[in-house]
Amino acid sequence: MRVKALSIVGFLAWGIGGISAQSTTTMKGFISDENCANKPSLRDDTACVKKCVGRGSPPVLVSDDKVYKIKGKVDAARDLAGENVTITGTVNGDTITVTSVEKS
């Protein structure tokens, strides 16, 4: 019984140690779309971005030449397609979970 209890405590300690606290960050960038963002010549082409987003291509944030997928306030980002923005959210890899987005 003692070994089982120690195993459970060890597993829980390992699991808690593996959890990383994600902090909120604010970034400036350009709302592009998945299609245009992957083509450097179209990445910040406002007319192309608005057309592609209007046809259903998901909006993305381009900041410091890095492309971030957007989760959270996707509709707000879609409304600002082709615009320079300030976004606040939590970054996890290549995805930002947006808590606020505004034109800058």
C-alpha atoms as an extended CHARMM CRD file, in Angstrom:
* protein
*
       104  EXT
         1         1  MET       CA              0.0000000000        0.0000000000        0.0000000000  PROA      1               0.0000000000
         2         2  ARG       CA              2.8310000000        2.3740000000        0.8820000000  PROA      2               0.0000000000
         3         3  VAL       CA              4.5090000000        1.8210000000       -2.4920000000  PROA      3               0.0000000000
         4         4  LYS       CA              1.2450000000        2.5690000000       -4.2810000000  PROA      4               0.0000000000
         5         5  ALA       CA              0.7770000000        5.7900000000       -2.2900000000  PROA      5               0.0000000000
         6         6  LEU       CA              4.3500000000        6.8940000000       -3.0520000000  PROA      6               0.0000000000
         7         7  SER       CA              3.8200000000        6.1130000000       -6.7300000000  PROA      7               0.0000000000
         8         8  ILE       CA              0.7000000000        8.2640000000       -6.8370000000  PROA      8               0.0000000000
         9         9  VAL       CA              2.4230000000       11.1480000000       -5.0180000000  PROA      9               0.0000000000
        10        10  GLY       CA              5.4110000000       10.9050000000       -7.3870000000  PROA      10              0.0000000000
        11        11  PHE       CA              3.1660000000       10.8840000000      -10.4390000000  PROA      11              0.0000000000
        12        12  LEU       CA              1.2520000000       13.9350000000       -9.2060000000  PROA      12              0.0000000000
        13        13  ALA       CA              4.4820000000       15.8050000000       -8.4420000000  PROA      13              0.0000000000
        14        14  TRP       CA              5.8070000000       14.9850000000      -11.9100000000  PROA      14              0.0000000000
        15        15  GLY       CA              2.5350000000       16.1270000000      -13.5150000000  PROA      15              0.0000000000
        16        16  ILE       CA              2.4440000000       19.4060000000      -11.6300000000  PROA      16              0.0000000000
        17        17  GLY       CA              6.0860000000       20.0570000000      -12.4990000000  PROA      17              0.0000000000
        18        18  GLY       CA              5.2290000000       19.5980000000      -16.1810000000  PROA      18              0.0000000000
        19        19  ILE       CA              2.5720000000       22.3050000000      -16.1420000000  PROA      19              0.0000000000
        20        20  SER       CA              3.9110000000       25.5820000000      -17.4370000000  PROA      20              0.0000000000
        21        21  ALA       CA              2.3920000000       28.8710000000      -16.4510000000  PROA      21              0.0000000000
        22        22  GLN       CA              1.5680000000       30.8770000000      -19.5370000000  PROA      22              0.0000000000
        23        23  SER       CA              1.6540000000       34.6040000000      -19.1580000000  PROA      23              0.0000000000
        24        24  THR       CA             -0.3090000000       37.1950000000      -21.0420000000  PROA      24              0.0000000000
        25        25  THR       CA              1.6250000000       39.1810000000      -23.6190000000  PROA      25              0.0000000000
        26        26  THR       CA              0.8770000000       42.1540000000      -25.8400000000  PROA      26              0.0000000000
        27        27  MET       CA              2.1460000000       42.1550000000      -29.4170000000  PROA      27              0.0000000000
        28        28  LYS       CA              1.9500000000       44.5320000000      -32.3540000000  PROA      28              0.0000000000
        29        29  GLY       CA              1.5500000000       43.1440000000      -35.8370000000  PROA      29              0.0000000000
        30        30  PHE       CA             -0.5460000000       42.8550000000      -38.9690000000  PROA      30              0.0000000000
        31        31  ILE       CA             -3.6780000000       40.7600000000      -39.4190000000  PROA      31              0.0000000000
        32        32  SER       CA             -3.0980000000       38.6260000000      -42.5020000000  PROA      32              0.0000000000
        33        33  ASP       CA             -4.6540000000       35.3020000000      -43.4330000000  PROA      33              0.0000000000
        34        34  GLU       CA             -3.2820000000       31.7610000000      -43.6120000000  PROA      34              0.0000000000
        35        35  ASN       CA             -2.9810000000       31.7850000000      -47.4040000000  PROA      35              0.0000000000
        36        36  CYS       CA             -1.3120000000       35.1820000000      -47.8350000000  PROA      36              0.0000000000
        37        37  ALA       CA              0.8790000000       34.9200000000      -44.7200000000  PROA      37              0.0000000000
        38        38  ASN       CA              2.7080000000       31.9440000000      -46.2090000000  PROA      38              0.0000000000
        39        39  LYS       CA              3.6830000000       33.9980000000      -49.2700000000  PROA      39              0.0000000000
        40        40  PRO       CA              6.0540000000       36.8000000000      -48.2200000000  PROA      40              0.0000000000
        41        41  SER       CA              5.1160000000       38.9690000000      -51.2050000000  PROA      41              0.0000000000
        42        42  LEU       CA              1.4130000000       38.8610000000      -50.2020000000  PROA      42              0.0000000000
        43        43  ARG       CA              1.8030000000       38.7480000000      -46.4130000000  PROA      43              0.0000000000
        44        44  ASP       CA              0.9130000000       42.4170000000      -45.9410000000  PROA      44              0.0000000000
        45        45  ASP       CA             -1.1090000000       43.0070000000      -49.1180000000  PROA      45              0.0000000000
        46        46  THR       CA             -4.2420000000       44.5420000000      -47.5980000000  PROA      46              0.0000000000
        47        47  ALA       CA             -6.4990000000       43.9480000000      -50.6160000000  PROA      47              0.0000000000
        48        48  CYS       CA             -5.4670000000       40.2970000000      -50.9570000000  PROA      48              0.0000000000
        49        49  VAL       CA             -5.8090000000       39.6600000000      -47.2140000000  PROA      49              0.0000000000
        50        50  LYS       CA             -9.3130000000       41.1440000000      -47.0850000000  PROA      50              0.0000000000
        51        51  LYS       CA            -10.3530000000       39.1140000000      -50.1270000000  PROA      51              0.0000000000
        52        52  CYS       CA             -8.9710000000       35.8460000000      -48.7200000000  PROA      52              0.0000000000
        53        53  VAL       CA            -10.4560000000       36.3990000000      -45.2560000000  PROA      53              0.0000000000
        54        54  GLY       CA            -13.7810000000       37.2160000000      -46.9070000000  PROA      54              0.0000000000
        55        55  ARG       CA            -13.5950000000       33.8680000000      -48.6750000000  PROA      55              0.0000000000
        56        56  GLY       CA            -13.0320000000       32.0200000000      -45.3990000000  PROA      56              0.0000000000
        57        57  SER       CA             -9.2540000000       31.8690000000      -44.9560000000  PROA      57              0.0000000000
        58        58  PRO       CA             -8.5290000000       32.0730000000      -41.2020000000  PROA      58              0.0000000000
        59        59  PRO       CA             -6.9570000000       35.3170000000      -39.9650000000  PROA      59              0.0000000000
        60        60  VAL       CA             -3.4310000000       35.1400000000      -38.5200000000  PROA      60              0.0000000000
        61        61  LEU       CA             -1.1390000000       37.6030000000      -36.7910000000  PROA      61              0.0000000000
        62        62  VAL       CA              2.1700000000       38.4620000000      -38.4670000000  PROA      62              0.0000000000
        63        63  SER       CA              4.5390000000       39.9420000000      -35.8920000000  PROA      63              0.0000000000
        64        64  ASP       CA              8.3150000000       40.2750000000      -36.3180000000  PROA      64              0.0000000000
        65        65  ASP       CA              8.1630000000       38.0040000000      -39.4060000000  PROA      65              0.0000000000
        66        66  LYS       CA              6.5390000000       35.2160000000      -37.3880000000  PROA      66              0.0000000000
        67        67  VAL       CA              3.0390000000       33.9640000000      -38.1820000000  PROA      67              0.0000000000
        68        68  TYR       CA              0.6980000000       33.1450000000      -35.2810000000  PROA      68              0.0000000000
        69        69  LYS       CA             -2.5970000000       31.2780000000      -35.6120000000  PROA      69              0.0000000000
        70        70  ILE       CA             -5.3930000000       33.0490000000      -33.7630000000  PROA      70              0.0000000000
        71        71  LYS       CA             -7.6910000000       31.4550000000      -31.1980000000  PROA      71              0.0000000000
        72        72  GLY       CA            -10.1910000000       33.2780000000      -29.0610000000  PROA      72              0.0000000000
        73        73  LYS       CA            -11.4670000000       36.4950000000      -30.5970000000  PROA      73              0.0000000000
        74        74  VAL       CA            -11.2380000000       35.2450000000      -34.1870000000  PROA      74              0.0000000000
        75        75  ASP       CA            -14.2150000000       37.3430000000      -35.3580000000  PROA      75              0.0000000000
        76        76  ALA       CA            -12.6340000000       40.5260000000      -33.9770000000  PROA      76              0.0000000000
        77        77  ALA       CA             -9.3790000000       39.6840000000      -35.7630000000  PROA      77              0.0000000000
        78        78  ARG       CA            -11.3050000000       38.8840000000      -38.9740000000  PROA      78              0.0000000000
        79        79  ASP       CA            -12.9370000000       42.3370000000      -38.8010000000  PROA      79              0.0000000000
        80        80  LEU       CA             -9.4470000000       43.9050000000      -38.7000000000  PROA      80              0.0000000000
        81        81  ALA       CA             -8.0200000000       41.9200000000      -41.6360000000  PROA      81              0.0000000000
        82        82  GLY       CA             -5.3920000000       43.9510000000      -43.4540000000  PROA      82              0.0000000000
        83        83  GLU       CA             -4.8220000000       46.2670000000      -40.4890000000  PROA      83              0.0000000000
        84        84  ASN       CA             -1.9650000000       46.9020000000      -38.0710000000  PROA      84              0.0000000000
        85        85  VAL       CA             -3.1230000000       45.7940000000      -34.6350000000  PROA      85              0.0000000000
        86        86  THR       CA             -2.1830000000       45.4300000000      -31.0130000000  PROA      86              0.0000000000
        87        87  ILE       CA             -3.1420000000       42.0060000000      -29.6650000000  PROA      87              0.0000000000
        88        88  THR       CA             -3.1230000000       40.8060000000      -26.0760000000  PROA      88              0.0000000000
        89        89  GLY       CA             -3.2570000000       37.1120000000      -25.3200000000  PROA      89              0.0000000000
        90        90  THR       CA             -1.4030000000       33.9680000000      -24.3960000000  PROA      90              0.0000000000
        91        91  VAL       CA              1.1610000000       32.5310000000      -26.7970000000  PROA      91              0.0000000000
        92        92  ASN       CA              1.6420000000       28.7840000000      -27.0230000000  PROA      92              0.0000000000
        93        93  GLY       CA              4.0160000000       27.8190000000      -29.8270000000  PROA      93              0.0000000000
        94        94  ASP       CA              2.6630000000       29.2890000000      -33.0560000000  PROA      94              0.0000000000
        95        95  THR       CA             -0.7880000000       30.0960000000      -31.6350000000  PROA      95              0.0000000000
        96        96  ILE       CA             -2.0110000000       33.1250000000      -29.7100000000  PROA      96              0.0000000000
        97        97  THR       CA             -5.2200000000       32.8510000000      -27.7030000000  PROA      97              0.0000000000
        98        98  VAL       CA             -6.5000000000       36.4020000000      -27.9690000000  PROA      98              0.0000000000
        99        99  THR       CA             -8.1330000000       38.2760000000      -25.1150000000  PROA      99              0.0000000000
       100       100  SER       CA             -8.1950000000       41.6450000000      -26.8970000000  PROA      100             0.0000000000
       101       101  VAL       CA             -7.3830000000       43.0290000000      -30.3300000000  PROA      101             0.0000000000
       102       102  GLU       CA             -7.5130000000       46.6190000000      -31.4980000000  PROA      102             0.0000000000
       103       103  LYS       CA             -6.4020000000       48.6430000000      -34.4810000000  PROA      103             0.0000000000
       104       104  SER       CA             -3.1160000000       50.4480000000      -33.8700000000  PROA      104             0.0000000000
